[in-house]
Amino acid sequence: MKRFIGFIKKEFYHIFRDRRSLFILFGMPIAQILLFGFAITNEINNVDIAILDHSKDATTKEIINKISASKYFSINQFIEKEKDIEIVFKKGKVKAVLNFEKDFSKNLIKENNANIQVITDATDPNTANTISNYVNAILQNYLKEQNKGVVQAYKIIPQTHMVYNPELKSVYMFVPGVMTIILMLVSAMMTSISITKEKELGTMEILLVSPLKPFQVIIGKVFPYIFLSIINAIIIIVLSIFIFKMPVQGSLILLGLESILFIITALALGILISTISATQQTAMMISLMGLMLPVILLSGFIFPITSMPLPLQVISNIIPAKWFIIIIKGIMLKGVGLEFIWKETLILLGMTVFFIGLSVKKYKIRLE
Amino acid sequence: MSIKIANISKFYKKVKALENISFEVKPGELFGLIGPDGAGKTTLFRILTTLLIPNEGIASVVGFDVVKDYKSIRNSVGYMPGRFSLYQDLTVEENLDFFATIFGTTVEENYDLIKDIYVQIEPFKNRRAGKLSGGMKQKLALCCALIHKPKVLFLDEPTTGVDPVSRKEFWEMLKRLQQKDITILVSTPYMDEAALCDRIALIQDGKILEIDTPKAIVKHYPKPIYNVSANNMYLLINCLNEFESNHSVYPFGEFVHYTDSRSDFNPTELETYLESKNLLNIKIEKTVATIEDTFMELAK
C-alpha cells in the first residue's frame, strides 16, 4: 500500500509540474462548454432581413409589424426594386428578403389567396431553413388571428408540444455531448499519454525491474485521472446549471455515479491505447482519431443516429459515448431513474470490463 | 555464483544480437563487459534483468532463473539502463524517495550504502533531475539503483557521455560498493575502464572473444608492440600502412601502435623506411600491449 501511495504521489507531481497538460485538463472543459453553449447554436436571434413591399397596404404593414416585433428578426432595410434583392444579398447585410406581391390585401380578400416570397441566403442551409420556418410560423399565426370566428369546412390544427426542452435551447443538447467529449479526452488521452511517456523516457524499464506489479502501475497511473475527471465533470455540470440554466431533472447522485462509470470506461480505453503505442505521439494520434472523431460524429451528439446509414448505425453501438449520452440526457433532461437506463448502464459496464480485461492481457511484463 | 549464463542466444528477426554466450560472475566480483556499440551488451543486460527472454540457453541471477523466477530477480537486483531513465520533472530527492518507496524501503534505512555518492549531489537535492549535469545524473541514477540494497547491480554503460573526472570518481565508487558485498556487472565501450574490473569479457557482434582478468588478457597479446611517433601523424599512419610487413597499425593517443608480421623484426629497418618518406623526429620504442590492442587483435 505504501508503494502504491508513493506511486500516486509521483503521478501528481508529474501532472502539476506539466503546466501544459494541466491547462488542457482544466482549461479545455471550461472553454469548450462556453464555446458550445454560446457560439455554436442552432437558434436564430435578431436576423437582419429586408422587405420588398410591392403593395404597401394595411395587411402587409400589419404583417411587417408582426415580423419586426418578434425577437427573431430585425428589419434592416426596405428595398424598392426586384434588382435590389441580389444587391443586398451580395453585400451580405441580410439573411432573407420578404417580397410581397402587388395588391396583396386585395388578392387576399377577393381570391382568398395572396403571395409572399421568402428568399433566404442558403449559404448556411440550416439557418436558411430555420428562417423560412419562423417566417411561415408568424404568417400562419397572423392568418389564424384574422380568421377568428370564421367557420371553415375542414381544418387540421397541429398542436405541437415540445417536451424536455420546450424552448429548444441547443445548449441542452450540447452539454451532455461536451461532457462526454471532455471526459473521454481527459481520461483516455491523458492516461494513454502518461503511460507511454514512461515507455518513451525509459522509466518503464526501471519500473518493470522493480517489485511493482503490473496492476499497481496501471491503477497508480489511472487513479489521479479518475480524481481529476470527476472534478472536471463537476465543473461542467456546475457551469451548465449556473450559466446556461440547464435543469438537472434527475438525481445528481445517479448522474455522478454514471459519470464515474463512463470515466472508468474511458480510462480503460486509455490503458488499452497505451499498450499498443510506443510513443506519446502515437498515443495521442490514436486517442484523437480513434476516440474523438467517433465520439463527435457517431455518438448522436451532433448528428442523429437514426438518420445515419445502417452500417454507421450498427457501428455507433460499439461507441461507449453513445450510451453515455443517452444516459445523461435521460437523467438531466427527462429526469429518469435507473429503471429506464439500466440497459445502457449495463452495456457501458460490460464494455469497461472488456477493455480492462483486454488491457491487462496486453500489458507487457517485459520489453517485447 | 551470482550470475550464471549458459549458451544464451538472442535473435531480433534475422539479426543475431547474441550468439552462444556463456560465463559466470562470482559473488562480490566487479565484472566488466567490454565491447563497441552494437556488440550486444544491452541485450545481454536486458535478458539478465528479465526484460527480454532469450531464444536459446539459460541464465540465472542469484540462483533465480531469468524467465521463470523473474519476480524474485526483480526484487533483488538494481538496474541502471544505458539511457538516463529517471523522472526528469522530479527533484533529486523526490526521485530517490520514489525508488526507495517502490522497493519497500526508505532512504534512511540504506543511507550508509549511498552516502559516499549522495553527499556529492546533495547540494542539488531540490533541483529537477532533468536539469543536472551528465555526471550528476549518473550519480543519482546509481543512488536510485542502489537504494534498496540489491545483491547484484547491473550498470549498462554508466559512464558514456560523462566527463573524464566524473568517470574516474564513478569507478572509485564502484570499487567501494564492491567491498560492501555487491556483485557488479558493468558494461562500457571504454577500454581504459576495463583495467579497473576484476575480470572482463570482450564482446563483439554478439560473440565473446575472451574472458579473463585484465592483466592476463594483456599478457596473451602475441606480438611485441611498438610506439611509433613522428612530426606528421597523418603521413606516418599512411606510410606504416604501406609498409609491406606490417601486421597492425592503430593510432593511440600521440603514438601509433605498430606490430610487425615477422618474428625477426628490426625497428631500425622501419626507421630507415620512414626517414626515406621525409618524416622527421621519428621515435620507435617497445611498449606493453593494452586491452585495446588485445581487443583489436581479437576482433580482426
Interface residues (C-beta under 8 A of the other chain):
Chain A: K2 R3 I5 G6 F7 K9 K10 Y13 H14 R17 D18 L201 G202 T203 E205 I206 L207 L208 V209 S210 P211 L212 I365 R366 L367 E368
Chain B: R46 T49 T50 L51 L52 I53 Y70 K71 R74 N75 V77 Y79 P81 R83 F84 S85 L86 Y87 Q88 D89 L90 E94 D97 F98 F99 T101 I102 F103 G104 C144
